[in-house]
Every structure is written in C-alpha cells, then in structure tokens.
Amino acid sequence: MARKDKHVSQTPATAWLREHGVGFSEHPYEYVERGGTAESARQLGVDEHAVVKTLVMQNERGEPLVVLMHGDRQVSTKNLARAIGAKSVEPCTPEAAQRASGYQVGGTSPFGLRKAMPVYVEASVLALPRIHINGGRRGFLVGLDPAVLRDALGARPVQCAL
C-alpha cells in the first residue's frame, strides 16, 4: 500500500515545477478551514511573512489574474489596479477562482494553472531568502527560491501590500 504523504506531492503545481527543473522542498501540514497562512506557518514553524498566499482576482472586465502576497499582509486593490493599468481589481468569487485556476480554494498554487493568467508578485517577496507557497493542494506547501516566481513563472513585481 502506498504511503499517503507520497501522493501529496503529485499535483499540477509540482508537475509544473519538475517540468521546469525547479528544485523545491515539500511541506505537508494539517489543513484547517479558514486557518490561512497563520495556521500553516504555525504548524510548519516558519515565519508567516515568508508564507506566500496565492490570490485569484479579476479586473473591471472580469478577467482573472493572480496576486502573490506575503501571508501576513493584505493586497491594496487600488494600488494593484494602478500598478497594472486597470481601472479596478477585486477578488474573484471562490467559484470563478476555481474555474480559472483549476485549484480548490485553500489549495491554489500559481504553478500549473488551468488557464493562462497574468501573475503579479509583491516586490518585497522577491527579496526573501526562501518562501513557502501552496503546492496545489490544501495542506501542502512547497519551499523554494522566490526568484522562481519571476524567472520561471514570469510573475511581474508590483508594490500593492497594505
């Protein structure tokens, strides 16, 4: 019988990372509904500032986009809209986020998205030595060099943290 944790790493996100030759560490934890990055950071013993959340938002035309933000910070949608040349930006509904990303809310990764979307990253995330970000399943983060977000994923740095 296969070990349960072996299957954790088999997600579209980890497949994307492997396909692109990105080295990463695997960090399963017990998912807690509405626990967010504070809970995953607590369980894994890491700084919540280095746990990066993946947020699916949309512009005024309803076009989805991804924002990567420090776990302990919020997104200023006004600053984000200004930075990306949109009139406005707002969070997608959970249903729209799942349709666009292919991931269940709480398990959204910026890697291996179902639909191609622009990805933006809070610029200060790129200055961290290492980050933990969702690996494509609830209760599963991957640790990696934040440069991967810009270099392999093509995320555009923005300043939109509150």
Steps between C-alpha positions, in 0.01 A plus 500: 500500500634844405579749771240775520756783504659375176192611308502849649781605267323385185308812397491713184719749691774253587483354149555854364792558737665171405439563129675839534791354697415694815635360825255507790441348842165349604316612813171322574297625797153441637263731311271706725196667343554879506838449668686670216868576499509559878403137559735350240789716629426394858489129415814512286693726737574765238454878489156589363661787306682237289183297439365635172129487431364457147198723438282485189352841423340663199515836327203718406440288187476183710835370372673285764850567628718358776658701782772352723517669839674455835281294731494773764411784261190603307469615137409862432273449200529873417880482492489176305260644241723805461813283467352279226311772310151376590205717604426267790591162647294286735513144632328236286222291646628162622319335206660732242842455662466121485384508136793719393774337708387137503573491873271479801498818711751447780714290267570751222852505362637742238667203328311277258196725466213370287471831314787732405470815712730791576683447830613787723722469806548748782854623425624451857423125475785473249748630762434210738764223518236222468122483484228245568212505253206272429595180320160447337305336778354601835749422775806500275762772453821489300815683600704666227713793395270800436694582180306209344188718511659759273740287295304179430141610561533848347334677794517876472618683816256761634465698821149445634539388862307671777 
